[in-house]
Amino acid sequence: MYLELRHLRAVKAIHDAGGLARAAERLNLTQSALSHQIKGLETMAGIDLFVRRSKPMRLSPAGERLLRLAERVLPEIAAVEDELKGDEVGRSGRLHIAIECHACFDWLLPVLEVFRKTWPDVDVDIRPGLSFDALPALEREEVDLVVSSDPEKIDGVSFSPLFDYEAVFVAARANPLAAKSFVEAADFAEQTLITYPVERERLDVFSQLLIPAGVVPRAVRQVELTAVILMLVASNRGVAVLPDWVVRAVRGNPDYVTLPLTDAGVTRRLYAATRTEDLSRPYLAHFLRLARSEPVKLQRA
């Protein structure tokens, strides 16, 4: 016996409509074509599927089994078809994001709040990229976008620039460095530096300033949350270097002073790494536009 989806649709349509004529109309078939289809199925099965002398047409026990199968299978098929149609027109899909910086949550969540209202059928998830190798995960299609400040040359992966930011020194007003107009690498030698729990090479203050200068802070204290870092800094328990979109929260607060790193300042660029083939997806293009514009509002706040 060779059972096809059209057979299940036919059995369900006849059951729902109560007769061949109305079922054929629902299926856009002639009555004779539908009757021939059912008879062919019964011939293959070697058993009647309907009690034809009843009005409306009633399913036999074998027909009832096919109806139960149709009621399970057909909705699943319809759901997959709708999903594929959604992918085809770019309204649905998946956007799983890995971020390689704790502080990115500050601008990423507002971006996603705007994004979800336009793309409610896109499955969005966020994975901190600090506990796994984010870029290899992108290549394996475990994630769809990686936020990073370190672009690499990888076949099939594109790094789209998002925005530039400044790494800003933050200290308590009572800290001796508060009197300076900018800080240099040597200024950290007698300071406790409060950072996120990240390898030193992945922190701007180390990669762009301290490591090239060969300077090691007196102590390094790792803290998970930005709010806790700022609280410790305000208590003069240490100093920190944070992105400018985070520092906006303490500008003008008399408990803090914010200074540039070096006279020229240290500016970095964030990128969104994606599989090159995915760049044509409309929802991804919209996310990139938002990620370029929304954080700027935070930087200027």
VEXVO-584794 format. One line per field, with one value per residue (C-alpha): residue number from 1; x negated, y, z; residue in one letter. Coordinates in steps of 0.25 Angstrom, whole numbers, plus 5000, padded with zeros to 4 digits. Last residue first. Layout:
REM VEXVO-584794
num <- c(NUM, ...)
east <- c(X, ...)
north <- c(Y, ...)
up <- c(Z, ...)
residuo <- c(a, ...)
//
This chain:
REM VEXVO-584794
num <- c(301, 300, 299, 298, 297, 296, 295, 294, 293, 292, 291, 290, 289, 288, 287, 286, 285, 284, 283, 282, 281, 280, 279, 278, 277, 276, 275, 274, 273, 272, 271, 270, 269, 268, 267, 266, 265, 264, 263, 262, 261, 260, 259, 258, 257, 256, 255, 254, 253, 252, 251, 250, 249, 248, 247, 246, 245, 244, 243, 242, 241, 240, 239, 238, 237, 236, 235, 234, 233, 232, 231, 230, 229, 228, 227, 226, 225, 224, 223, 222, 221, 220, 219, 218, 217, 216, 215, 214, 213, 212, 211, 210, 209, 208, 207, 206, 205, 204, 203, 202, 201, 200, 199, 198, 197, 196, 195, 194, 193, 192, 191, 190, 189, 188, 187, 186, 185, 184, 183, 182, 181, 180, 179, 178, 177, 176, 175, 174, 173, 172, 171, 170, 169, 168, 167, 166, 165, 164, 163, 162, 161, 160, 159, 158, 157, 156, 155, 154, 153, 152, 151, 150, 149, 148, 147, 146, 145, 144, 143, 142, 141, 140, 139, 138, 137, 136, 135, 134, 133, 132, 131, 130, 129, 128, 127, 126, 125, 124, 123, 122, 121, 120, 119, 118, 117, 116, 115, 114, 113, 112, 111, 110, 109, 108, 107, 106, 105, 104, 103, 102, 101, 100, 99, 98, 97, 96, 95, 94, 93, 92, 91, 90, 89, 88, 87, 86, 85, 84, 83, 82, 81, 80, 79, 78, 77, 76, 75, 74, 73, 72, 71, 70, 69, 68, 67, 66, 65, 64, 63, 62, 61, 60, 59, 58, 57, 56, 55, 54, 53, 52, 51, 50, 49, 48, 47, 46, 45, 44, 43, 42, 41, 40, 39, 38, 37, 36, 35, 34, 33, 32, 31, 30, 29, 28, 27, 26, 25, 24, 23, 22, 21, 20, 19, 18, 17, 16, 15, 14, 13, 12, 11, 10, 9, 8, 7, 6, 5, 4, 3, 2, 1)
east <- c(4909, 4899, 4893, 4907, 4913, 4901, 4905, 4918, 4912, 4902, 4909, 4922, 4917, 4910, 4923, 4931, 4921, 4923, 4938, 4937, 4928, 4918, 4906, 4908, 4899, 4888, 4889, 4889, 4879, 4884, 4873, 4870, 4859, 4849, 4845, 4834, 4831, 4821, 4816, 4815, 4828, 4838, 4844, 4857, 4858, 4868, 4876, 4880, 4889, 4889, 4885, 4889, 4899, 4892, 4880, 4887, 4888, 4874, 4868, 4862, 4848, 4849, 4842, 4842, 4848, 4851, 4865, 4870, 4861, 4867, 4881, 4878, 4872, 4885, 4894, 4886, 4888, 4878, 4866, 4852, 4842, 4828, 4816, 4804, 4807, 4797, 4790, 4782, 4786, 4792, 4799, 4804, 4811, 4818, 4819, 4820, 4829, 4837, 4840, 4839, 4824, 4827, 4836, 4850, 4857, 4861, 4851, 4847, 4832, 4826, 4816, 4802, 4797, 4809, 4803, 4792, 4801, 4806, 4818, 4824, 4827, 4821, 4827, 4836, 4823, 4822, 4835, 4845, 4854, 4855, 4850, 4854, 4845, 4852, 4851, 4857, 4867, 4868, 4880, 4885, 4875, 4880, 4870, 4873, 4871, 4871, 4856, 4850, 4841, 4842, 4849, 4846, 4856, 4867, 4882, 4885, 4897, 4904, 4900, 4899, 4897, 4884, 4877, 4883, 4879, 4865, 4866, 4872, 4861, 4868, 4870, 4868, 4878, 4890, 4901, 4913, 4926, 4936, 4946, 4951, 4966, 4968, 4959, 4963, 4967, 4955, 4945, 4948, 4946, 4934, 4927, 4930, 4924, 4912, 4908, 4905, 4903, 4891, 4884, 4881, 4873, 4871, 4886, 4892, 4905, 4916, 4924, 4934, 4944, 4957, 4962, 4952, 4961, 4956, 4954, 4968, 4972, 4963, 4970, 4984, 4981, 4975, 4988, 4997, 4989, 4991, 5005, 5007, 5000, 5008, 5022, 5018, 5014, 5027, 5035, 5027, 5031, 5045, 5045, 5041, 5052, 5062, 5064, 5078, 5084, 5095, 5104, 5100, 5100, 5086, 5080, 5066, 5051, 5054, 5043, 5032, 5023, 5019, 5033, 5038, 5028, 5032, 5046, 5043, 5036, 5047, 5057, 5049, 5047, 5062, 5066, 5057, 5045, 5043, 5041, 5052, 5061, 5058, 5061, 5075, 5078, 5072, 5080, 5080, 5071, 5062, 5061, 5060, 5049, 5042, 5041, 5037, 5026, 5021, 5021, 5014, 5003, 4999, 5001, 4995, 5000)
north <- c(5242, 5243, 5229, 5223, 5229, 5224, 5210, 5211, 5214, 5203, 5192, 5196, 5195, 5182, 5176, 5181, 5174, 5161, 5162, 5164, 5151, 5155, 5155, 5140, 5135, 5143, 5136, 5146, 5154, 5167, 5177, 5187, 5198, 5203, 5217, 5219, 5234, 5243, 5248, 5234, 5227, 5238, 5242, 5240, 5245, 5239, 5242, 5256, 5249, 5257, 5245, 5233, 5226, 5231, 5222, 5210, 5215, 5220, 5206, 5203, 5204, 5203, 5208, 5202, 5201, 5216, 5214, 5220, 5210, 5198, 5203, 5205, 5191, 5185, 5192, 5186, 5172, 5160, 5166, 5162, 5169, 5172, 5177, 5186, 5187, 5182, 5191, 5185, 5197, 5188, 5180, 5192, 5200, 5194, 5179, 5182, 5193, 5188, 5174, 5162, 5159, 5160, 5148, 5152, 5153, 5167, 5177, 5185, 5190, 5192, 5204, 5206, 5202, 5207, 5221, 5216, 5212, 5227, 5235, 5247, 5261, 5258, 5262, 5249, 5241, 5243, 5236, 5244, 5247, 5232, 5226, 5223, 5222, 5222, 5212, 5220, 5214, 5212, 5206, 5194, 5189, 5176, 5165, 5154, 5139, 5129, 5128, 5134, 5146, 5152, 5164, 5166, 5176, 5165, 5163, 5149, 5146, 5133, 5123, 5108, 5109, 5102, 5114, 5122, 5113, 5114, 5129, 5128, 5119, 5116, 5122, 5136, 5137, 5140, 5134, 5142, 5137, 5142, 5133, 5142, 5142, 5155, 5163, 5177, 5178, 5168, 5178, 5190, 5182, 5175, 5188, 5192, 5179, 5180, 5194, 5190, 5176, 5179, 5182, 5167, 5166, 5155, 5154, 5142, 5144, 5134, 5140, 5130, 5131, 5137, 5149, 5147, 5144, 5130, 5128, 5130, 5121, 5110, 5113, 5112, 5099, 5093, 5097, 5091, 5078, 5078, 5080, 5069, 5059, 5057, 5059, 5051, 5039, 5040, 5040, 5028, 5020, 5025, 5020, 5006, 5006, 5010, 5025, 5031, 5038, 5047, 5040, 5025, 5016, 5018, 5013, 5018, 5013, 4999, 4989, 4984, 4995, 4997, 4996, 5005, 5015, 5014, 5015, 5028, 5034, 5031, 5037, 5050, 5050, 5048, 5059, 5068, 5074, 5087, 5081, 5088, 5086, 5071, 5070, 5077, 5067, 5055, 5055, 5059, 5071, 5068, 5053, 5055, 5066, 5057, 5045, 5053, 5060, 5047, 5042, 5054, 5052, 5039, 5025, 5014, 5000)
up <- c(5105, 5093, 5094, 5097, 5084, 5077, 5081, 5073, 5060, 5056, 5063, 5057, 5043, 5046, 5051, 5038, 5029, 5038, 5036, 5021, 5019, 5008, 5019, 5022, 5011, 5017, 5030, 5040, 5049, 5054, 5057, 5068, 5066, 5076, 5080, 5090, 5094, 5088, 5101, 5107, 5112, 5113, 5126, 5134, 5149, 5158, 5171, 5166, 5155, 5143, 5134, 5142, 5133, 5120, 5124, 5119, 5105, 5106, 5107, 5121, 5127, 5143, 5155, 5169, 5183, 5182, 5187, 5174, 5167, 5175, 5171, 5157, 5156, 5163, 5153, 5141, 5147, 5146, 5154, 5153, 5162, 5157, 5166, 5165, 5150, 5141, 5130, 5119, 5110, 5099, 5109, 5117, 5106, 5094, 5098, 5113, 5114, 5103, 5109, 5101, 5104, 5119, 5118, 5123, 5136, 5135, 5140, 5153, 5152, 5166, 5164, 5166, 5153, 5146, 5144, 5136, 5124, 5123, 5128, 5123, 5129, 5142, 5156, 5157, 5157, 5172, 5174, 5182, 5170, 5169, 5156, 5141, 5129, 5116, 5104, 5092, 5083, 5068, 5061, 5054, 5044, 5036, 5038, 5027, 5029, 5017, 5018, 5030, 5031, 5045, 5051, 5066, 5072, 5073, 5073, 5067, 5058, 5054, 5065, 5065, 5050, 5050, 5045, 5055, 5066, 5061, 5063, 5077, 5083, 5096, 5110, 5107, 5095, 5104, 5097, 5093, 5086, 5076, 5068, 5057, 5056, 5063, 5053, 5054, 5069, 5072, 5066, 5075, 5087, 5081, 5079, 5094, 5098, 5090, 5096, 5110, 5107, 5100, 5114, 5116, 5103, 5093, 5089, 5083, 5075, 5071, 5060, 5054, 5043, 5040, 5031, 5020, 5009, 5007, 5021, 5024, 5013, 5019, 5033, 5027, 5020, 5033, 5040, 5029, 5030, 5045, 5043, 5033, 5041, 5054, 5048, 5036, 5045, 5052, 5039, 5034, 5046, 5045, 5030, 5035, 5045, 5034, 5032, 5030, 5018, 5022, 5019, 5020, 5008, 5006, 5019, 5016, 5016, 5010, 5010, 5001, 5004, 4990, 4985, 4996, 4991, 4977, 4981, 4989, 4977, 4967, 4976, 4977, 4962, 4960, 4969, 4962, 4969, 4976, 4990, 4996, 4984, 4984, 4999, 4996, 4985, 4992, 5005, 5020, 5018, 5030, 5027, 5012, 5014, 5024, 5015, 5003, 5011, 5016, 5002, 4996, 5007, 5000, 5005, 4996, 5000)
residuo <- c(a, r, q, l, k, v, p, e, s, r, a, l, r, l, f, h, a, l, y, p, r, s, l, d, e, t, r, t, a, a, y, l, r, r, t, v, g, a, d, t, l, p, l, t, v, y, d, p, n, g, r, v, a, r, v, v, w, d, p, l, v, a, v, g, r, n, s, a, v, l, m, l, i, v, a, t, l, e, v, q, r, v, a, r, p, v, v, g, a, p, i, l, l, q, s, f, v, d, l, r, e, r, e, v, p, y, t, i, l, t, q, e, a, f, d, a, a, e, v, f, s, k, a, a, l, p, n, a, r, a, a, v, f, v, a, e, y, d, f, l, p, s, f, s, v, g, d, i, k, e, p, d, s, s, v, v, l, d, v, e, e, r, e, l, a, p, l, a, d, f, s, l, g, p, r, i, d, v, d, v, d, p, w, t, k, r, f, v, e, l, v, p, l, l, w, d, f, c, a, h, c, e, i, a, i, h, l, r, g, s, r, g, v, e, d, g, k, l, e, d, e, v, a, a, i, e, p, l, v, r, e, a, l, r, l, l, r, e, g, a, p, s, l, r, m, p, k, s, r, r, v, f, l, d, i, g, a, m, t, e, l, g, k, i, q, h, s, l, a, s, q, t, l, n, l, r, e, a, a, r, a, l, g, g, a, d, h, i, a, k, v, a, r, l, h, r, l, e, l, y, m)
//
